[in-house]
Amino acid sequence: LDHEAGAAAAGAMDGKVKPLGSLGQLETLAARLAGIQATTEPHVEAPAVVICAGDHGITATGVSAYPQEVTALMLGGFAAGTAAVGVLAREAGIRLLVADLGVIQAPVIESGQNVVLDRRVRAGTANSLEGPAMTLAQAQQAVAHGVGLADLLIDDGADLIGLGEMGIGNTTAASALTASLLDRDPARVTGPGTGVTGEALTAKIAAVDAVLRRHGDLDDPWQILAAVGGLEIAALTGVVLRCAARRVPVLLDGFVATAAALVAWRIEPRSADAMIAATLSPEPGHAVQLEALGLEPVLRLGMRLGEGSGAALAVPILRSAAAVLRDMGSFADLGLADEKPTA
Amino acid sequence: LDHEAGAAAAGAMDGKVKPLGSLGQLETLAARLAGIQATTEPHVEAPAVVICAGDHGITATGVSAYPQEVTALMLGGFAAGTAAVGVLAREAGIRLLVADLGVIQAPVIESGQNVVLDRRVRAGTANSLEGPAMTLAQAQQAVAHGVGLADLLIDDGADLIGLGEMGIGNTTAASALTASLLDRDPARVTGPGTGVTGEALTAKIAAVDAVLRRHGDLDDPWQILAAVGGLEIAALTGVVLRCAARRVPVLLDGFVATAAALVAWRIEPRSADAMIAATLSPEPGHAVQLEALGLEPVLRLGMRLGEGSGAALAVPILRSAAAVLRDMGSFADLGLADEKPTA
């Protein structure tokens, strides 16, 4: 974070023709964009959302309301542009990049549809109740793919990147990651996901608990990622790390994307400086994650779909924050530098 | 509200390829747009924000951090497009319409700037501590101007109208209106406005209290509007009434705009059906108003600038809600009507 640029942007915001602080979080978002991009003129002109997909062996344990085949089916929806994130991205002028990190069955994309990049590491993870979800080498490979996806977008001009994910069973992996990385009780950070309630939710919490006991006391974030994580989560961790290294703001989405951000933060604590939280999910672990990362969400609309939908919806607000800093008139423009009240 | 269209839209939303309810408030917003517009295909294709400005005699009592001349100065900023709302409206493709309902000095608009419509009723209100802010006839005339402004926009194709206002001293008038219309303690619904704190805030609360005692127990919303309201507030009341009558969603802004909506609701209770709350202001009376109207805000960013800035910032979210309902794929499209879980 470039504190000098951030402070200069905040000062410029204070000089705008409005009562001090009256644009609320829009002002702090503009200053944060400035600090991340290391400029007093932050910009959101070429936003992108990268969606990583992968399947999860733990679905065999019945943790999700949907069958595993839905992951590949949703990839088809991303390619066709008919998924929620596709609609929201079109409305907001956001580039979508979709990558298959390892769904069970590689999707068949018809001609005329958007491409799904093949970044397959393996056909879904193993069941983490029975062993590591993947090997350390596979986790590293998936992270490296994420780094490459970020580079691809940034080299092509992207100046803000949102995280999206798809993978039936991945809220279970995200709960295991969150509980392990933050040392929390599984019951505190495990929720309905796509919609499991009652006894099914109790069983999901028990599964997360069993996964954690199965793998013992792990502390290294790479080990934790390989043992209980997911291929798409690992790739998003790579996206976060690369965005932070290249001073590109990274817009988190819901609970699963933020689990990837947690891994990145544990690998490189300063990566949190590049993060902006798009939404607050009702998934109970999300508030826990955001608090650990020190982030305030932009939107509080009760969205819990994932797939980058929250990130896409928040982009116009970030674009507006940058525009206010760039285009709004100041008291100085009016020759009224002294009329600004100090309240 | 067309409950049939609203229910049909909600049903269509449930059939989209996503877990039930997973888009949160975006889903209820889409259904509400459908209910207001009486169509299962709601649209936000030609949004507008109408800004009404007027001055307030009660500023003589020192209730604001700014001098009264700032109202006309800000009208210049709206004309030039350099005010916050101008920037936000440009970013979101929103038409801005600005009307002078009675600032002390009519603004001088340079050529090449946006026009400010002359809808002057009188040069500012009288000090409501000393007598009625305006006559009943003047309040009616200002409301009629608002009706005309809404007609102008709707006849020109506007399919959603946001409320904006400018008037130094108008949070004091809004507090008096809110306390009177909802029978609340002035201390509960009077806040910093542009930034008065400490003793100055105590004095502002005392002024609102004195205004209410000065005018006795009024119950008729027209009488209350004339006694303690404002010219720009009255005009926005007219905008709300006309939007509701013509089935055009009306997007509230902050505390002052919502005071105008309260007056409209007291005149015609069904007008609340056409309202959508854009933001939650930290101004303490705003939550009280929204609760009375039964509205949940779209944004919770701590914005308290007014001038339509919150409404403008919420427009992309409403546009997205309509787009999801229109463009997102359904389980039926995939031949998967039976796979939708009921959780």
Interface residues (C-beta under 8 A of the other chain):
Chain A: K16 V17 K18 P19 L20 S22 L23 G24 Q25 L26 A65 Y66 P67 V70 L73 M74 G77 A80 T82 A83 A84 G86 V87 L88 R90 E91 A92 P192 T194 G195 V196 T197 A200 P282 V298 L299 R300 L301 G302 M303 R304 L305 S309 L313 P316 I317 R319 S320 A323 V324 D327 M328 G329 D333 L334 E339 P341 A343
Chain B: K16 V17 K18 P19 L20 S22 L23 G24 Q25 L26 A65 Y66 P67 V70 L73 M74 G77 A80 T82 A83 A84 G86 V87 L88 R90 E91 A92 P192 T194 G195 V196 T197 A200 P282 V298 L299 R300 L301 G302 M303 R304 L305 S309 L313 P316 I317 R319 S320 A323 V324 D327 M328 G329 D333 L334 E339 P341 A343
